[in-house]
Amino acid sequence: MRKIDTRNKSEWLFNGKVVPKKDIAEIIQRFNIQVNNLTQFLPQDRVCEFARLTPVQLLEETEKAVDPQLPIQHRALVEKSRELKNVKLSVERNGETLNQWKALNAELEKDVERVRQREELLVKVESMKKKLPWLKYDMEKAKYMESKEREKDARKKLDEAAKTLNGLREPIEKQKKEKSVLEAKCKKISSHMDENLKKRVALVESESHLGVQVRGKYNEMEDLRRQEESHQQRILKAKEDLATAELEFGNLPLFEPPKDELEKLGARILEQEDSANQKRYQKSEKERLLSQKKLSLRHCLDRLTDMENTHNKCLQALKKSGADKIFEAYQWLQEHRDEFNKEVYGPVLLEVNVSDRVHADYLEGHVPYYIWKSFITQDPGDRDFLVKNLRLFDVPVLNYMGDGRPNLPFQLSEEMHLLGIYSRLDQIFDAPNAVKEVLTGQCGLDRSYIGSKETDQKADELLKLHILDCWTPENHYRWSKSRYGDHFSASVEPVNRSSLLLCSLDLGEIEVMRSRKKELEESVAAFEGSLKSLQSELRYLEDEAAKLHKQREEIIKISQQEKRKRREMENLIAQRRRKLESMEKGDDLDTVMAKLIDQAAKCNIQRFHRAIELKNLLVEAVSYKRSLAETHMSSIEFDAKIRDLEIGLKEHEKFSMQASLHYECCKKDVEGCRQQLSVAKRHAESIAIITPELEKEFLEMPTTIEELEAAIQDNVSQANSILFLNNNILEEYEHRKRQIEALATKLEADNEELMRCLAEVDNLKENWLPTLRKLVAQINETFSRNFQEMAVAGEVSLDEHGKDFDQFGILIKVKFRQAGQLQVLSAHHQSGGERSVSTILYLVSLQDLTDCPFRVVDEINQGMDPINERKMFQQLVRAASQPNTPQCFLLTPKLLPDLEYSEACSILNIMNGPWIEQPSKVWSSGDCWGTVTGLLGESRC
């Protein structure tokens, strides 16, 4: 059951339980419930549709309702019969075609013999052509051996240069080691000088201290002489002087030498010197790398200049090929280029760039020679001006008007891909638009295709794709259509090597070299900037080290001054204290003077010894200074020698670089020759593998390329002298012969397939047709009996059409009048009531044959007269009441009174309306229908 709420949402119930719609569909399929089958579910509005069913459709609906296997077998028979017809038609057509082809080949056999004679000559030519690539291989092998020898010589020179270079590097390393020893010696002498300086400073300080003492003694003696006052006054004056000196000494600030600061300054000085040494080393390395980069840049510029001179090579190649004044024409164009209205191109060879050597062979072989030396203008005035001035130089002038000729777009179809075609001639080169348009228009480059070795094997199929010109690595195929018929003639020519386009250089290589030049220039600029930066950093480090040295000397000077001042105060205090003590002791002036003179003499003796030691230290310092100067000069000499050796080393490095480049060039030449040799060998092996028999044949052929090509040409001329009206006669004969064999094989297979289809159709027909005939007979028997009770006559028959199983159908023929004839049931011959009677009787006839739970008939009695309706109802009750038949539902808004019902019949009244509540209660309590209708009338009132 399906419940639909006010929101138009559905809910499916099975035995009172909610289930998914998918389960309902499975249940319907399992019980063979076909809602769309008119023989199971026939609503009133589809009675006419049932009458409009064709016999074929009626048969399909009946089969579905009675037995699910019957429509499957029927569809299989229909499919097999169609397959049988197709196979039969194919056999007939193939048989006719086979006979026609055999007759055509019989007519061609006379001319085939002459073709075979020509083929023998061509086979001989092919045999000669097999030797030609091997002769070219021998020539390439000789070139390879020569390049190998050049590479060997270049390698020998490179080894010698490397050996010489290593021999020059060893003395440089030795000199550097000796220089490092001298630098260590300089450092050692510098440390001795520092120690000597410290000793001299100590001696100077000691001498200064003794000098102060001496001057103090002299001053004291002078004071003693000048003093004329009393002894007590002198003592008092001495005490005051001593107190003043002690007070002044006490007021002196305590000075501690900044040892930590000096140590830090010393560490910073060492650090700055180490950094400066590192920067000097980095600077020397950068200078060496910069020199190498500049050398590489110079070589790169030379190489780029050679590359950019390729135009001259191309012009030289044109001159050698016959354009004697091409240089003069090109020079004239360059000098007068500003006199033209639009851009002028030429010669064409200079404007075309082909990156692939094989493609260059194709393009040069396809384009006529005169175009390569032509000049192209884009204005009629420019053309006339150029023709007038270049007439003496014997060069063609072409004018491009830009007429808008559409280029054929290159589209690689699947068929082309299968044949090995991968490009077209107008797609393989770069050139200015005007040049490319002229080449394409003049030479038809957009109609010439490029294939691979696979295309050589399938060349016969190119014409099917309307390809009339094709290049492969070995051959150039061309087809031309006859003016007097529809047949085509083909020509095959070998691919010649390019001699003009290979003089031009790939622009990509020039761009790579320019990129290399730019990189080297940037690298040189970067190194120079780095050197400047290192120089600035080194200068900064040296300045910082000088500042630190100066700062340390100032600290040492201040420390010495403070020490000297303190010692002088201490000596002054000691002197005054001794003076006071001597005055207090009461010694006389002479004794004191004698003591002071003696003390002053001792101090002078000590000062003398200090002076002698200072003199010795000065002599030692001078010797250290001289030794340091000599060592430093030796180090400078080593620097000069190292620089000279490095200059020589750089020259040899340049020579070694040139030798290396020469070796690389030779290596590339060897590799190129090896590749060409390998290509030549592969090409030769692809043409023919040398066997003892073939080698024996080669011995009988000419031994030079020129003689062999002449022999090939002679044999080709003899073969071409054999003329035919149809050059493709042998190909057509062989092709048709293969077609005959293939068609005969196919015809045999089709005959076997025809017999198999006949057997399958007969087998299916034996299973299906008797069952269907029996079923129709049963339906006819029941239908005729029932129809006789209601009308005059009726029958159901099977409309057979031999093996056209898709035309089989069921014909319902009825007659409602004695004077009439049996007529097929249709909307044109019967009224609506008659169609309803016929339809319900046919459904009744299916009642005991249908395998389904129930059947539904909706308002089938509408439009019937009471007599037919009553008869129809009786037959429907009788058929539905039989055992083992489907349950039958008759939906109708009315029934005739006094109808006969069986025990198997049930009447269900559907109540609906605004006054249904009370009658439904009465009805459910079991009261009679009159009570219900009475209540219904009262509720309306």
PyMOL commands that set and color helices and strands:
alter all, ss='L'
color gray80, all
select helices_A, chain A and resi 21-30+44-51+55-66+69-226+231-251+259-308+310-320+326-335+337-339+348-351+357-366+369-372+380-393+414-418+425-427+433-443+445-447+453-457+459-465+501-503+507-585+589-687+692-699+705-720+729-790+805-807+832-845+866-880+917-925+929-940
alter helices_A, ss='H'
color red, helices_A
select strands_A, chain A and resi 2-4+10-14+17-18+41-42+375-377+397-399+423-424+449-450+469-471+475-481+488-494+793-799+809-815+823-824+854-858+887-891
alter strands_A, ss='S'
color yellow, strands_A
deselect
rebuild
show_as cartoon
